[in-house]
Amino acid sequence: MNILGAALAIALLLPSLAMAQGVRAGKWTSGVGQGIVEHIVRNGPGNDFNISCDVGYSEDAELTGISISIRDNGPPPKSTVRIFIDDEEFQFGVDDHGGIKTNYRVNADNFIALWETLRSGKSMRVLFEDGRTSSFSLDGAKKVLGSKPCGTNFYAMPSKPQVKKPKAF
């Protein structure tokens, strides 16, 4: 193959590689589909940080949460993920499938606080309980995330009816 042929082959291959990557590494991007808005940043192949906002898929933000992969694998099920933004630490409980859901108070509150801190932070590092760690850029996070966090499942769930105590006779 001559030099021109090799250059042409590389030129044709590069867009395919970019499409396979999906989003540019190191830059926050967002996309929407089927009632879910995803806010994603990557740190090279296999290291992804994804905030999913359920804006219409369900009635109670059931799918709002965070998914993270480091070296092509998510966190161990039923573990704790630690996220460091500058000097602040956020801890999230992981469900049975390796996801971070917002269906209970601690994760929901931490989700809201994390959102606000991501927008103003300078650096982010994620640490899994098994020792895997990755840094992620916050370049573009403020613009992509917007000023208000998306609704969480815990706060969107209908409250349980209050049982009234019977009146004394």
N, C-alpha and C positions, 0 to 999 in steps of 0.2 A: 504494500500500500504506500502510495507516495505521501508527501507532507500535506498536500492539499486534501487528499482523501481522509487522512487522519484528522485534520482540523475540522472537516465537515462532519465526520463521525462524532467527534467530541461536541461540536455545536448542536448536533441533533440530540445527543444524549443528555446534555445539561438541563434542558427544560423538563425532561422526564425525571431526573433526579430531584429537581426542585419540587415538582408535583408530588413525588413520593414523600418528600419531607413534609409537605402540607403547609407549614408556616416557616417563616425565616427564623433560624435559631437566634436567640438573644433579643428578640423584639416581640412585645406583647401584641397579639392580634385577637380578633373576635369574629365569630360567625354565628349564624342562626339557622335552625332547621327543626321542624316538627315541634315547635313550642319550647325549644331549649336554646338558650344563648350560651355559647362557650367562649371563655376568655382563656387563651393559651399562650404559654411561653415555653420555649425549648432550649435546652443546653446541649446541643449536639444530639446525635442519634441515641435513642433509648432513654433520654432524660426529659420528661414532660411534666409540666405543672398546669392543671386544667381546672378552672372554676366553672361549674355548670350552673346556670340559673334556669329553673323551671318557670317560664313566664306564660305558660298556657298548656303545657302537656297534661298537667293534672290540676285539680282545683285547690290543692293545698301545698304546692311547691315541693311535692314528694321527691323530685329528682334534683333539687338544689343540693350541691355539695362540691367536694373537691376530689379529684383523682390525680395521683402523682405516680410516675414511674421513674425509677432510677435503675440504670443498666437493664432496661426492658422489663422490669418487674415492679409491681406495686408493693406497698408495705405488707408485712405479714398480717394475716387476719387477726382480729382481736388484740392489736398492739396499740402503741401510742406513737404518733408522728409529732415531731418537734419542728416548728418552723421559726426561724430567726430572721427578723427584719431589723437591720441595724442592731440596736442593743435590746430589743424586745423579743420575748419568746412566747409562742403560742403553742399549746398542746391540744391535739385532737385525738379522740378515740376512733379507732378503725373498726368497721363492722366485720361480719363473718366472711365477706367477699373481698376485703382489701380496700373498700371505699370509705370515704369520710362523708357521712350524711349529716344533715342539720335537723334531725328529728328529736333531739333532746336538748335541754337548756344549755349545757356547757358548750357543746359543739356549735349551737346556734349563736350564742353570745360571742364565742371566739371567732366565728365566721365573720360576724359584723365588725368586730374590732380589727381582724386581719385585713378585711377589705379596706378600711380607712387607712391603716398603716401601710399597706401596699402602695397606695396612691401617693404617699409622702416619703416613703423610704428610699434609701440609696442602694441597699444590697439585701439579698435574700439567700438563705441557706436552709436546706431541708435535711433532717436527720431521721432515718428510720431506726427502729429499735434494734434491728439486726446489724447496725453499724454502717449501712450504706448511706452516703451523703452526696448532695449535689448543690451547687450554687446556681441561682437563676437570676437573670437580669431583671431589673425593674424599668428598663427603657420602654416608655410608652404605656406603662401601667396606669398612670393617672388619666390619660386620655381614654384608654380602652375601657377601664372599669367604671368611669363615670362617678358622679358625686354621691349617689345613694346606692347602698348594697341591695342586691336582689333579695326578695322575700325568702325566709327560711321556713322549712317544714314545721319546726316546733311552734313558731309564732303564727303560722297560717292554719294550723289545725284548729278545728272548732273546740272551744272549751267545753269541758264536761259540765252538765247542768248541776247547779248547786241544789243540794237536797235541803229543803227547809225543815227545821226542827219543828216537831209538833208543839202546839201551844199547850201550856199546862192548864189544867182545869181548876 
